Amino acid sequence: MTKRLSSYNESSIRVLKGLEPVRQRPGMYTRTENPLHIIQEVIDNSADEALAGYAKRIQVIEHEDGSFSVQDDGRGIPVGPHPEEKSPVVEIVYTRLHAGGKFQKDGAAAYAFSGGLHGVGVSVTNALSLRLVVTVWRDGHEWEIEFASGEVKTPLKKLGPAPGRSGTQVRVWPDPKYFDESQVPRQELARSLKARAVLLPGVTTQLTVEKSGQSNAWVYSGGLEAYLLESIGEASLLVPVWAHEGYVGSEDETFAQGEGAQWVVAFTQDGAVFRESFVNLIPTPAGGTHEAGLREGLFSAVKAFAEQQGLIPKGVKLLAEDVFSRCSFVLSSKVLDPQFQGQTKEKLTSRDALRLVANQARGPFEIWLNRDLEIGRRIADIAIRAAQSRQKAASKVEKRKSSGVAVLPGKLTDCESTDIARNELFLVEGDSAGGSAKMGRDKNFQAILPLRGKVLNTWEAEKDRLFANAEVHDIAVALGVDPHGEQDSPDLSGLRYGKVCILSDADVDGSHIQVLLLTLFFRHFPKLIEAGHVYVAQPPLFRVDVEARSKRPARKIYALDEGELTHILDKLRQEGLRESAWAISRFKGLGEMSAEQLWETTLNPDTRRLLPVQLGAVSLSDTQSRFNLLMGRGESSARRSWLEEKGHQVEADI
């Protein structure tokens, strides 16, 4: 131990420069299952050129040697020296994080709307590639620059004249050591290119496979409606599809001109529902706030129509999920400054997007429902029948579990709903945070159970003494599940909540409480984890208050950690804001958050971040061994050795 401590000095601190952070921890910047995402980053740049109106063709070639090339006929990446950095712009774009042409948002901006707002996209592609060659046709000439492992191998050079030609071609050789599988899923790549053709009318996308000689090209004139009808197949439509679009005008004081969305919605009688969404052409398979906005807008319109027409039976309460039970849609949003959950951009988290899309969708949909009352009644009937089925199922569950239910803990603030699939229980650290959570929650389906102090380490707790701990007893009774029923297989039929969410501070103590609760669930309620009922809430650590600027009102932007805070501040600087234009607040704990802030950031299903607890690819025996190492009383020596070996990897907020 003494030897290890003595080696810790000034030279022990590493400063990662250039693209080193990406190569050190690629999972922070991209999906590492396969190289698809780093290819899509290049495609995104070409799609942004098409979105801006400068490109009409995007061609992707899968070469026989495993490399991929992406070519467009846009403006071509600038090749001249950067006015401040002095290096060629094309070199800077591919070798430096947070460098790109999509930060500027004034009238002279190169891109009005784009998906790549982090400024790390193609630089990540370069960092994780064995080799990358960029060819640019611009200003009547052809240029080329080559990189190897993220570094410049052959500096930018002019190859010769290319009169009348413009565009960019990027050829990428992914480095297999950074990915679980080296093969790019061709079907998913083709689907992504096809979707871009749908979203960019008149733009042709093409995928060619050299080995087989197969080539597919897509160009759509029917737009979103044709794509949706093709995707849902022969599913019978209950009503005609509804296609519409709505964008903000120059007179709006909240959103930027041009922000909004286009969408097509279909209600079907049978078959699987199809839902797909995009933000500035970026696919968002995990949805996000733009989808929540469409759901909110349509739900509000249907509810208002049904109430006006007197269609809702007594005792039936409509929810958004009822309206969407048979709803398929394709949604394409334009958001000026999109915030995504992570660099992989699978989920939009921009909170303003919910209100943006909801405002654009509700009015037109309500007009459409009232224009043809028969269509309106059919859609309302879908929602009402779904609500009745949901309430009937919840009633059956409640009857089954009503006998023999123990008295609920006094400090539990329960929810009103009996729908287990919808109900949520938040295990909250401390009475102070519990008070904010009680005031900020949606009492219809969210329950709060404050925990006082640290929960017992239950890894080696005996079954018959487990309930001697008041906190563990209250958790079990609130859940309605006996941790050790017959044959050590807990019966989940009495479960009262579909989601059990651990909500603790974003600090070391909060992480400790998370581990203690996860130990309890893994050791004594394993079926809850296996069935996907356990979640960890992610409250933000920082809040950035940005002052009002021109037509844009004051903003509150939340950051999960220091990494996200850095991204946010970079974007604000690129918007032209001075350091004095914003103030940074750090939440020391959940108790510092107001009820409104806690709802907006952590409790609202449409805007929160909630991580499901899963075993993943790790085997059960390996997981048990790791828990035993970390939580076992007799493992102090092994635990100390493990901490000495792995402790430097921890980024602790102490």
N, C-alpha and C positions, 0 to 999 in steps of 0.2 A: 504493500500500500504506500509506504514512504517513497519507494522508487518511482511509482507512477505519479505521485504528487509533485516530486521534484522536477519531473520532465515537463510540467505545465508552466510555461513562461510566455514571453511576448511572441516568440517564434511559433508557438502552438496555434496561434490564431490565423486561420486561412481566409483570404479575401478572394472570392470567386469572381473572375472577370469574364467579360465577353459572353460566350455561350456555355461556359463551364457549369453554371447552375442547372442548365437543361440536361447536360450529360450526367451530372451528379444525381439528379432526381427527376428523371423524365416523366414520371407519373404525375408530377405537379402541373405539367404543361400539356400533356396529351394522353390519349388512351394508348396503353402499351400492350393490348391484346394482339394487335397486328398493326402494320404501317398505314392502314386506311386513312386515319385522321391526318397524318402529315401530308398525304397526297391531296386530301380534301382542302387543306389549308391553301395549297397552290390553286386549286379549282376555285376556291372562294375569291381569290384575287381577280381571276378572270371573270367570275360572275359579277363582281363589283364593277368591273369595266362595262359589262353588259347592262347592269342596272343603271349605270350613269348614262347609257345611251351611246357608248363608243365601240362596243363589240357586238358582232352578229353571229359569231361562231366560236365554240369551245370544243376542242378535240383532245381526247385522252387516248394515248397509245400504251398498251402493255407490251413491252419489248420481250424478246426471247430470253434475254439475260436477267430478267426479273426487275428491270428498271421501268419507270413510268415517265412519260413526257406529257405535259399539259401545254397546249398552244391556243392562243386567242388572237383575234385581229383587232385588238384595242389600240390604245395610244402608245403602248410600249413604256416600260419602266424608264424614268429619266436616267441618263448615263453621265450627265455633267457633274462637276464637283459641287458638293453641298456648300452653300454660302458660309456656313460656320465651321463645319467639320473638315471641309476641303477635300475629303475623299469622294470618289464617285458615289452617287446616290444609290445605284444598284448594289454596290458593295456594302454600304451601310445597312440597307434594308435586310440583307441576308446574313449579316454578321453581328448585329446589335439588337438586343431586346429593347422593346418600347421605342422602335423607330418605324415610322410609316407615314403614309399620306392621308390617314383617316381620322386624325385627331382634330384638325382645323375645322371649325364649324361656322365660319363667317361666309360672306357672299363670294369670296374668292376660293372657297374650299374645292379641292379636287374631287371629293366625293360628298354628295349631300347626305346619302344614306349608305351605310356599309355594315357588314357583319363583323369585320375584324377591328374591334375597337381597343383591344389590349395592346396591339402593336408588337406581338411576339410570334405571330403565326408562322410566316415562312422562315423566320430565323430559327424556329424550333425544327422545322423541316430540315434545314441545313445542318443544324447541330446533330441530328440523329441519322444523318446519311453518310455513307462511305464516300460518296461523290455526288456533286450537284453542278450542273452546267446550265447557265442562263444565257439565252440568245435573245437579243433585242433588235427589233426593226423600228427605227425612229429617225426622223429628220433626214430621210433619204439614204441612210446607211445601215449596215448590219454590224452589231457589236456582240462580243462574247466574253464571259468571265466564268472561270471554273473554280470550284471549291472542293476541298477534301477534308472530311471530318470537321466541317465547320470553318476551316481556315482557307484563306485565299491561296489557291495553288497556281493558277495562271491569272495575272492581273487583267483588268478590262482592256480589250484591244478591239480596234476597228478592223472588220474582216473585208469590207469592201462596200461598194454602192448597192443600194436596194431601192431604186426609185419607185415611189407610189406604194410602198409596202409599209405597214405598221403592225405592231403587236409584240407579244412576248412568248417565248417557249422556255419551259423549265423541265429539264430531265433529271430525275431523282433516282439514286441507287440507295434504298433504305439500308441501314446497318442492322442486321438481324439480331445483334447482341442486345439491343434495347427492347425487343419485342418477344412476347411469348410464342407467337407464330409468325413466320416470315411471309406467309402467303396473304395477299390482300384479297378479302372476300369480294369476288367479281360481281356477284349478284347485288350486293349492297352498294357497290360503286356505281353499277348501272342504274339502280333505282334512284340514287342521288342525282345523277346526270339527267335522268328522265324528269325528275321533279323540277329541276332548274329550267328545263325546256317549257314545262307547264307554267312556271312562274314568270318566265321571260318571253312573252308573245313575240314571235318572229325570230327568236334566237335558236339556232341549231346546236344541239349538243351531240357528241359522237364518241363512241367507245370502240376501239379497234384492238384486237388481240393478234399479235404478229404470228404466234405459234400456230394457231388454227386458221388464220386468215379471216376470221369472223369479224364483222363490223356492223354495229347498230347505230342508227342516228334517230334523233327525236326532234321534232318541231311541231308545236301545237298552235292551232288557231282557235280551238274551242276553249282554251284556258282552263280555269279551275273546275268548271262544271263538267266538261268532258272527262277530266282526270278523275273526279269523284265518281261519276257514273261508271267509268271503266273499273274503278277499284272495288266498288260494292257489288259488281257482277250482276247477277239476275235477281238480287233482292228486290222484292216488290215495294214500290214507293206508295206510302199512304197518301201523300200529297205531292204536288210538283216541287222540285228543288227550288230553293230560294238563294239566289246569287245577288250579292250587293257589295258595295264598297263605300267607304267613308273616310275622308281625309280632312285635316284641319286647315282652315283658311288663314289668311294673313291677319284677320281681325282678332283671332284667339289670343288671350293673354296668358294662358297656361301652357299650351303646347306649341311646338314649332310648326311653321307652315309646312304642309306635306306629310306630317305624321298621321298615322291612321292604319287602316287595314282594308283588305278585300277578302271575301269569304264566300263559300257556297255551302249550304246546309241541306241535308236530306233526312226525312223521317221515314224509316222502313218498318215493315210489319214483321219480317223475319230476317234470318241471316246475321252474320257478324257485322257489328258496327265498324266503321272505318274513320279514324281521326288522325289528321296529320297537320302539323303547323310549322311555320317558318317565321324567322325574324330577319329581315333584310337579306332574304334568300338562304339563310343558314337554317338547316333542319333542326328542330327542337323536339326530338323523340320523347323527352321527359316532360314536355308541355311547359307550363309556367304561367306567368301572370297575364300574358296575352290570351291564352286559352281560358283562364279564369274570367277575364273581361268579357269574352264572347258568351261564356256560360251565364254570367251575371246579367248581361244585356238581354239575352233571349229569355231567361227565367223571369226577369222583371216584366217583360212585355207579355209573356203568356199568363203570368199571375194577374196582371192588371186586366187583361182581356177576359179571363175566366171570372174574375170578381165582377166586372162590369156586366157580363152576360148572365150572372147568377148561376154558373155551372158547377161550382164547388160544393159538394154535399157537406152537410153538417158533420163536424168532427174530423174532417180531412184537412191536413195541413200540407201544402205543396212545398217541396224543396227543389233546389236546382237539379239535383241528381234525378228527380222524377221526370223533369222536362227532358233531360239528356239521356234517358234510359234507352231510347231507340233513335238517337240522333247521331248521324255521321256528318263530318265536316272536313273541309280543307280551309285553313286560315293562313293568310300571308300578311304579316304586319310590317310596317315601316316605323322604326323607332330611332330617333336621332342619336341618343346615347344609350344603347342597350347595355344592361348589366346581366351577365350570365353567371350561372353557378359553376364556377371553375372554368379553366381555359378550354375544356372540351365543348362548351357552349350547348349542352344538351337541354338545359332548362333556363328559361328567361326569368330573372328575379327582379327586373325593374318594376317597382311598385306603382309608378305612374301609368304603366302600360295597362293595368287592370282598368283604371278609370277611363283611359283613352279609348280602348276598344269597346268597353261597355257603353260609353256615351255615343259612340258612332253606330252601335248595333241596335240599341233599344228602340229608339224612335222609328227608324225605318221598318223594323220587324213588327212593331205594334201597328203601324199603318198597313202593312201587308196582311196581318191577321184580320183587321177590320174591313179591308177592301173586299175580301171574299169570306163571309162568315162561316161557310161550310168548311173551308180549310182551317180557319181558326178553331172551330169546334172540334175538328178531328185531332188537332195537335193538343188542345186542352184535354181531350178525352184520354190521349196517350199518357199525359202527365198525371191525371186523376187516377187512372187505373194503376199506374206504377206506385203512386202514393198509397193507395188502398192495399196493394199487395205488400208493400213495405211495412205498413202499420200492422197488418194482419200477422205477418211473420214475427214482428217484434212482440206482439201480444202473446203469441204461442210460446216464445222463449220465456217471457216474464211469468206465465202461468206455470211452466215447468220448474222454474227455479224458486217459486214463491214460498214453498213449504220448507220450513226449517232454516230459513235465512237468519244468520246471526245479526245481532244489533250492530249497525254500522258505527264506525269510530266517530266520536263527537267532533273531531277536528276536520273530518271529511266534509267538504262542500260539494254535494252531489249535483248531478245534472238532471234535467227534467225528462229527457228522452229515455225510452226503454229499448231503443234500437241498438243492439250490441255492435252491429257492423259500423255504426256511425259514432258511437260514444267513445270518449277519450278520457283517460285519467292521467293527470300530470302529477308526478312525485316531485315536489318543489323543495329546494334547499332553503330552510329557514322560514320563520313566521313572517318576516318583513316581506320577502319575495312572495310568500303565499298570499299576503294581503293584496299586493298589486295584481297577482294572477287572478284572485277571486273577482276583483273589480274589472279586470280587463278581458276575462274569458267570455265565451258565448255560453250562457247558462243552459241553453237548450241541449247541448251535447258534450260540454267539457266540464269535468269534475277536477277538483284540486285537493290534494292531500299534502299539507306541509309536513316536513320532516325536521325534527329538532335534533341538531347535532349530527354526529357521524353514526351511520347504521352499523350494527354489529357485523364483524367479519364472520360470516356463516359458513366458510369453506369446510371447517371441521366441526361445526355445531351438530350435536346429536338431534335426531328427529324429535324426541320427546321433550327436549329442552328449547326447541327453536322458538316457541311462542312465549318463552319467558321474557324475551325482549319485546318491549311495547311497540317499537317501530315496526318490527317484522310482523308482529301480530296484527297491527292495524293495516298493513299493506295486504296481507293475506285475506283478512275479513273484507276489506274494501273491494278486492278483486273478486271475491266469491269463489275462490279456489283453494281447496285443501292441498298443501304442497306435497303431502305424503298420504295419498289415498290408498286404495286397494292395490297391492302388488307394486307399490312405488310408481304407479302410473296415474298421475293426477287426472281427475275428471274435469274437463273444461266446459262441461255443459252448464255449469253455474257461473261462468265468466260474465262479468257485468260490463266490461269495456273491451272494444275491439282493438284499441291502441292504448298501450301503457307507456307513457313518455317520461323519461328521466330528464328533469329540468334543473340544472345546477349552474353555478357561476362559471364563467370562462376563465378560471384560474386553477392553481394547483389543488386547492382544497376542493373545488368543484369537480376536478378530474378524479380525486380520491373518492368522493362520494359516488361518482359514476361507476368506478371500479367495484366498490362495495356492493352497490345495487346489482350490477351485472353478475357479480359473484353469487348473490342471493338467487337471482333468476336462473343462472346456469346450473347451480348446484341443486336447488330445491324446486324450481319451476321450469325444468328444461323444455316441457311441452309448449310453454308460452313462446319461447324462442323458436322452436321448430315450426310452430304454426304461424310465425311472423307477427306476433302481437307486441313485441318489445321494440321501442324506438328511443333514440337519444336526440333531444332538442338541441339546436345550436343557436344560442343567443349571440348577438354581436358583441364585440369587445370595444368598438369605437363608433362614435357618431360624428359626422362632419356636417357642420351647419354652414351652408353656402349662401351668401347674401344675394338679394335680387339683382338681376342684370338685364337691362333693356326691357323686353317684354316678358322675360322669364322670371317667375316669382322665386322667392327664397326656397331653398331645397334642404332637406335633411337626408343624408346618405349614410347608410349603416355599413360597417365593415366587420366581417367575421373575425379577422385577425390582422396582423401587421402586413402580411402579403397583400391582402385585399386593400388595405389602407394605402399602400404604396401605389397600387394600380389606380385608385381613385384620385390621389393627389397628382399623379402623372397626367391623367385625363384633364383635370381642372387647369393645370398649367398649360397644357396644349390648347385649351379653350381660350387662353389669353388672360386668365384670371391671375391676379397678384396674390402673394401669400397672405396679405391682409384681408382678402376677400372671403376667407373661410376660417372657421374655428373648430378645433378638434377636441372632443370630449371623450374621456375614457371611462367606461363603466367599471367601477370597482366590484360591483355585484348586482344581482338581479333586483335587490331591494332599492337600488338607486333609480331604477326605471319606473316611470309613471305607468299607470294601467294602460293608457293609450299606446305608449311606446312598446310595452310588452306584447300587446295584442298585435300591433303592426309588424313587429319583427319576429316573434316567436310563437304566437298562438294562432294567428290567422292562417287557416289551411291554404289560402291562396298565395301568401307571401312569405311564409316561414320556411325554415330549413329543418327537415326532420330526417334523421338517418335511421334506416331499419337495421336492427341487430341481427346478423346472420353469421353462421359458421363459415360460409364461403368455401374456398378450396382446401382449407386446413382440416385435417382429419380430427375426429372426436378425441382420439387418444392423445394427439399432440396438443390439442386445446386443454385437455385435462392436465397434462404434464406442465404446461405453462402456468395455468392457474395454481397448481400445487406449488410450483417454484415461487410464485409471487405472493401467495396468500397462506401457504402452509406454515404452521408454527415451528416445525422442526427443520425448516429449510433456510434458516437465517444465513448460514455459511455459504450455501450455494447461491442464495439471493445476493449476498454481498459480492461474490465473485462475478456474478452476471452483471451487476450494476457497474463494477469496475471496468468490465469489458465493453458494455453497451451504453454506459452513461453519457458519453460524449455525443451520442446521436439524439439526445433529448433536447427539444427546444422548450424549456420550461419558463413559464411566466411567474417568476418568483419576486 
